[in-house]
Amino acid sequence: MSAQDLVAALERHGIAASASDLDRALYSSDASLYRVRPDVVARPRHRDDLEAVLAVAAEAGTTVTARGAGTSIAGNAVGPGIVVDLRALDRVLEIDADARTARVEPGIVHASLQRAAAPHGLRYGPDPSTHTRCTIGGMVGNNACGSRALGYGRTADTVVAADVLWGDRSATTAEVEQRLADVVAADLGHVRTSFGRFSRQVSGYSLEHLLPERLSVPQFFAGSEGTLGLLREVTVQLVAEEERTLLVLGYPSMAEAADAVPALLAVGRLVACEGLGRRIVDLVRARGGAVPDLPRGEGWLFVEVAGPGREALLPGLVEASGALESRVVPTAAEAAAIWRIREDGAGLAARSLASPAYSGWEDAAVPPERLGAWLRDFDALLREHGLDGVPYGHFGDGCVHVRIDFDFGKRGQFRGFLEACAATLREHGGSLSGEHGDGRARSELLPTMYDERSLALFRAVKHACDPDGLLNPGVLVDPAPLDADLRPERPVTSVRAGLRLAHDDGSLGAAVHRCTGVGKCVAPATAGVMCPSYLATREEKDSTRGRSRVLQEALTGGLEGGLDDPAVHEALDLCLSCKGCASDCPTGVDMASYKSEALHQAYAGKKRPRSHYALGQLPRWVRYGGPFAKVGNQLMKRGPVAAAAKAAAGVDPRRSLPQLSSPTLRKSSEVSRLGAGVADVWVWADTFTDHFRAGQGQAAIEYLENAGLRVRVIEEDACCALTWITTGQLGAARRIVAQTVATLAPYVDSGVPVLGLEPSCLASLRSDATELVDDPRAARVAAGTVTLAELVERLDLPLPDLAGVSVVAQPHCHHHAVLGWAADRRLLERAGATVSVVNGCCGLAGNWGVEKGHYETSVAVAETHLLPAVRTALAADPDTVVLADGMSCALQLDDLAGVRSLHLAELLAGRLSG
């Protein structure tokens, strides 16, 4: 049956399905090293759809691979045939507070279950680092654990009941249970001595759950990696939410931290005992992230205790630890910051070495008393194979995560290292997988860990549940070779880049392969900016990861049209170029830059969309039209004229057009009277401040002059070329930026601060300028231009009394991602204001939000965070100040909510009335 026939068959059952190049590219990878393009992607909306999926697969003689959030690290969620995205099956069906259980569908995200349980004083115990996006079904599939499994158990330990559609669709669960019991009964002694030897023996099938004295098919099903059946519903045990205290212990090395684990476990009642090394922490610092004070050392243990009497445990833990130094973390906020570093470990570790680091040998586990010895042997294996890695993980459970700088150009290095590790691990009595499953990465190595009797039992179990081999082929039984279908081995097409891509050696291919698939961008709720279009549409193609996957396919030959393929344009269309991923993605994906580069390549020598010429070259047109601003503003108030102008520029008719400043900031009387002379501050009149928001510029001058400073506006044109950059017109952008760098460099080199007032323009100078021009002055200009809040802090300027003033602030996305908003928050709080910061993007994003075809998504993005927050704040206090330094944010608020926001300069100058 062809792919299109499969789609038609699924659609006859009412199941959304696709065999498009776009969807096949999106689902070709998970968070592992593997790439297997499916024939069809199915998106069931109801649990009963799963039976139809299996029926169609059986009839067609194809296979089915179940997928949750796609964060599987071992290649468990990729496969040929039909890939089933279960995220739409996302209901919490019941919370039974008395029984402390939750009954849920498989697509429910872990964090969503936590929110549902919280009002009952309960929580779900296992909490993987991907808890903001991983699904409970995926956790069951891989027997996920997380940092607090030490205290609350693995997923398997929490499963109370499971409704499973077995591969043998004709068999009832009772019949399957009897078949499985018979398999184990035939070799009871072997099962008792070979399985369940320690908590993190996750590799293979967990046959200990089929022993007659503890028979639990639902618990056995956890960790079967989608090879036996499809989960329709699961009931899990919850635990009481308790107050927790975090103790951080410092050691000379990670191995010495591991040596301390058994003594700490002997003290008892630990909820978590996690290991983390300096290289990951240093990377967070280098990227400007918050790192609380840590004890002296090169490696740390994060030890958490919970519940009544927990404080009494701390002295004993410190005494038993043998640590260089220790620190009890005093606040929940500081503890959360430390846990965030640990949660981002997988993504951070991937970029913490001189060259990219990969999964593959990901989560081996040993009995905790063997952990120190295993780490030393593992380090020796790395050196022997010419490799480096960054170990971290669940040290209290003996489970170690690592990212390794494999060179896939060296034939056999990957296989040779994994085989050597497996052989050494066997000597320590360890498990190939400690929580993520074996998948395509380690299933071939199971004969190293298990003897033939065990492997025969695995085959018998597979046959009992899925006799026709419909489910997740190549995993656990009849495994695929561990070095087959490796994504990094695919040759990357060489393209002449318009951006320098300095952090990726000038290679767009290397840049887009920064995405390892950890999926932070597909969390259904976020505390940052990434990824606003995904939050609005919930479609994989609109996530940072989805776009990265499509670009990877385009550059490795998976898409026939390369960067000009329709799939690329569809995936990039709803990218706002917000740069949220540049700061929020643990691996540093910067999709805004990749989109610019892809558009630059795709439209080279070709006609562009109308909006690229009109909106993408906006600074040019407003300079030409500046002398006629008053006339233009009056004309734009006339409906037919405005409609014609919008149509000509490719602007959605529902959008309003901003009024031009008359006079501009540079020509205003308030500026011209300054005359010549020495300046204490130079104001850079970017295009938006100069031509659209001169009032904010004047407010900044007023505030600074009242503080006793001599302020002058830079008279020359100096454009950051942002609109050219976002539309991929990089040749023109390079020429414009080169001139701007030459113009601003003397001002910056004078040592006088240069103030930028529009966050997007200032962020472009700080980031894009050095990507466009190879001029040492670009770095000096980037470092020498400051935000208003940074200037106030640097010069310690006086602040107005904002006591009693409530501020709801919408940081511009580029402010958040590139400039950082911490100085603004400190300033406002020091002035006495009560500050509430809106998460996420406003949804306008410069030219993107006003273009035809983007209006609905733009409004939906605004409704995810901004508009609800502003409505709530103004309903509680109509005098609340809405702060929005970015022109896009201000226009969106005015357009969609009728709210007049203030720039920080206006607030500091006392212009509360606007």
Number of C-alpha atoms within 10 A of each C-alpha: 12 11 18 15 13 26 22 16 21 25 14 11 13 14 20 16 23 22 20 15 20 23 23 22 27 27 27 24 29 28 22 27 23 27 21 21 23 25 24 26 27 25 20 23 17 15 18 11 19 22 16 18 23 25 16 20 21 18 11 16 13 18 23 31 25 27 26 26 28 26 26 27 29 29 29 34 32 31 28 18 25 30 27 24 22 28 24 17 22 20 17 19 13 13 20 14 16 7 9 18 22 24 20 24 26 28 26 24 28 22 22 20 22 18 13 16 25 14 10 15 14 21 24 24 27 26 25 19 21 21 21 21 28 29 29 29 31 31 29 29 31 29 30 25 27 26 28 22 24 24 19 22 19 25 27 25 19 22 23 17 16 21 15 18 23 25 27 20 15 9 15 12 17 10 13 18 19 13 17 24 21 18 19 22 15 11 13 17 11 13 21 14 10 13 19 15 14 16 19 27 24 28 30 27 25 21 27 22 23 24 18 13 8 10 16 20 22 23 25 21 26 29 26 25 30 28 28 25 27 26 25 22 22 21 20 22 21 24 16 16 16 13 11 15 20 25 19 24 27 26 25 14 16 25 19 21 27 27 22 23 26 21 15 21 19 11 14 13 16 21 22 24 28 28 28 26 24 15 17 25 23 14 17 19 12 10 10 13 15 15 15 13 11 17 18 16 19 17 24 30 29 25 23 24 23 19 14 10 9 15 14 9 15 19 10 13 22 18 12 17 24 18 22 13 16 22 16 19 19 11 10 13 11 16 20 14 15 21 17 14 21 22 20 20 27 29 24 24 28 26 20 23 18 8 14 19 26 24 23 25 24 27 27 27 32 30 22 25 19 18 28 22 17 25 19 15 16 18 17 13 18 17 12 10 14 13 17 19 22 25 26 25 25 27 32 31 28 29 28 25 25 22 27 24 22 22 18 14 11 8 9 11 16 20 15 11 18 19 18 13 18 21 13 17 21 15 11 17 16 28 28 33 28 28 28 28 33 34 32 31 31 28 24 21 21 21 12 15 19 16 11 11 11 21 18 13 19 19 15 19 23 23 18 23 25 20 16 14 22 22 29 26 23 21 27 28 23 12 18 18 16 23 18 14 16 18 20 19 15 16 12 18 15 11 13 12 15 22 25 20 20 13 11 16 11 17 20 27 23 18 23 24 21 24 25 26 26 26 25 27 29 28 22 16 18 20 11 20 28 29 30 33 25 23 25 20 15 16 12 19 28 24 30 30 29 27 30 30 27 32 31 31 29 23 24 20 15 18 22 15 14 22 25 16 17 15 26 28 19 15 24 27 17 22 23 26 23 31 25 30 27 21 22 22 26 26 25 21 24 23 25 23 24 24 26 22 25 24 23 22 21 19 16 14 8 8 9 14 13 15 22 21 18 19 22 24 20 21 21 14 12 18 15 11 15 18 13 13 20 15 12 15 17 11 13 19 13 10 10 11 14 17 18 14 15 23 16 12 21 21 27 17 17 12 18 18 17 12 16 22 20 19 17 24 27 25 14 16 11 12 17 14 9 13 9 8 9 11 15 16 22 22 22 28 27 26 25 24 24 28 24 20 24 23 20 24 26 20 20 24 24 19 21 23 14 12 12 10 15 16 21 23 22 19 14 12 16 20 25 27 30 28 23 23 28 27 28 28 26 25 15 14 26 23 13 20 25 23 15 21 26 15 17 23 18 13 19 20 14 10 11 16 21 26 24 23 27 28 24 27 24 25 27 22 26 23 17 25 29 25 22 23 21 14 14 11 20 26 19 17 25 22 13 20 25 24 22 22 21 19 19 17 14 11 9 9 15 14 16 16 14 18 13 10 17 20 20 23 25 28 25 28 32 28 24 25 21 20 22 19 19 12 17 19 17 14 16 23 15 15 17 17 19 17 18 16 15 20 21 27 30 33 31 26 24 23 20 27 24 27 23 18 15 18 20 13 20 25 18 18 24 24 18 21 23 23 21 12 20 22 14 12 19 16 11 10 12 11 14 19 23 25 22 23 24 27 23 24 25 22 23 28 23 14 15 13 12 10 17 17 26 21 27 23 23 23 22 22 20 16 14 15 11 11
